[in-house]
Amino acid sequence: MGNVIPTIRYADAGAAVEFLTKAFGFEPRSVYETDGRLTYAELALGEGLVMIGTSSDDAYGRLFGAPEEGALPTSGTYVVVEDPLAHAERARAAGAEIVMEPAEQDYGGITYVAKDPFGFVWSFGSYDPRER
């Protein structure tokens, strides 16, 4: 397992966790709430992990914007999946906007790119750079 873990801030992390589990197959590993509102979650997919947080006005939170708050994403997240074609159909059925259809890549594997309903860009593919 790698030691780099993307962190993503959403205006509503609870809604994001609900979508990411339904559309992309992530599984909540840890979920934390403050005053009944989901503030932080760790989501696993295979051996990968992402940390999701609700935007906040604390020192760390002011370093980030979220697309649904009017900011453009400043990075994307690439996730290795076994069957990108089936994964894309699952994501599409759950309401993800497929912005680049699954396609063979020059560097190997099949990759597709989707936006979640909150404006974040996610790439999924069978190419695994750790196997080079």
N, C-alpha and C positions, 0 to 999 in steps of 0.2 A: 504494500500500500504506500502510496506517495505521501509526502509530508506537506504538500501545498494544498490549502483548503480555501476556496473562494468564499468571501463574505458578501452578502447582498442585502441592501437595505430597501425595504418596501414601505409605502405609506401604511399598509395594513398587512402585517406579516401573517396574521391568521388566515386571511383570504388567499394569500400567496401559498401558504402551506397546503391549503385545501386544493388549490389548482395544481400545484406541482406534484402532489401525490396522485391525483386523478389523471392528469394529462401525461406526465413524464415518468411516472412509476416510482418516485422517491418514497422512502418510508421514514416517518418521523422516528428519530432515535432519542432525542431529548426535546422537551417543549417546556418553556417557562412563561408564566403569566404574571402580570402585575396588575392589581385591581381589576381582575377579570378579563384583561386584554392580553393577547399573546404578544410578547415582546421579543422573544428569541427562540429559535429552534435549530436543531441540527438534523439535517435530512441526509439519509444514506441511499445510495444506488450502487449495488454491488460493493466494491471496495472503495468507491468514491464517497465524498462527503462535502456538503455545502452548509454554511451557517447563514441563516436568514434572520434578519432583525427588523423591527419596526423603526421607522425614522423617528428621531428624537431630537430635542433641542439641548442635549448635553454636549460636553466638549467633543466626544467622539462623533456623535450624530451630526454635528454641524460641519464635519469634514465631507459629508456625502449628500447627494441629492438622489431623488428617485424619479424615473421617467414620468410616473403618474403625477408628480408634483411639478412638472414642467421642465425638468432637466433631461438632457440626452444621456443615455448610458455611456459610460467611459470605458467599459470593458465588456467582454462577453464571456460565457462559460462554455467550454467544450467538454462533452461527456461521451465516453466510449460505451457503446451499446452493441449487443450481439447481432441484432437484426434491425438496421436502421429503417428499412421499408415498413415493417410492422410497427415500429416505434413511432414513425411519422403518422401513420394512420390512427394510432391511439391518440396522439397529440391533437391531430386535426379533429377527431370525434369529440374531444373534450373542450374544443374551442380555441386551441392555439392557432395563430396565424402562421402558416408555413410560408416564409418569405423566400426560401430557396428550396426547391423540390429535391428529393434524394437523387444524388448523381454520383457516378464513379469519379474519383479524383485521380489526378496525375500521380500523386504521391502514394496512392493505394487506398483501398476501401471505398465505402459509400458514405456520404455525408449529406445531412440536410440542416437547414437553419430555420428556427421558429422564433416568434415573439410571443411572450406570454401576454395575457390581457392587461398587464401593468406596464408594458413597454420594454421589458428586458429581453435581450437577445440571447438565445441558447442554441448551440450547435451540438448535434449528435452524430456520431459516425462509428464505423467499424474499424477505422484506422486507429491504432494504439501506438503513440510515439514512444512508449516505454519499451516496446518490443524491437526497436531498431538496433 
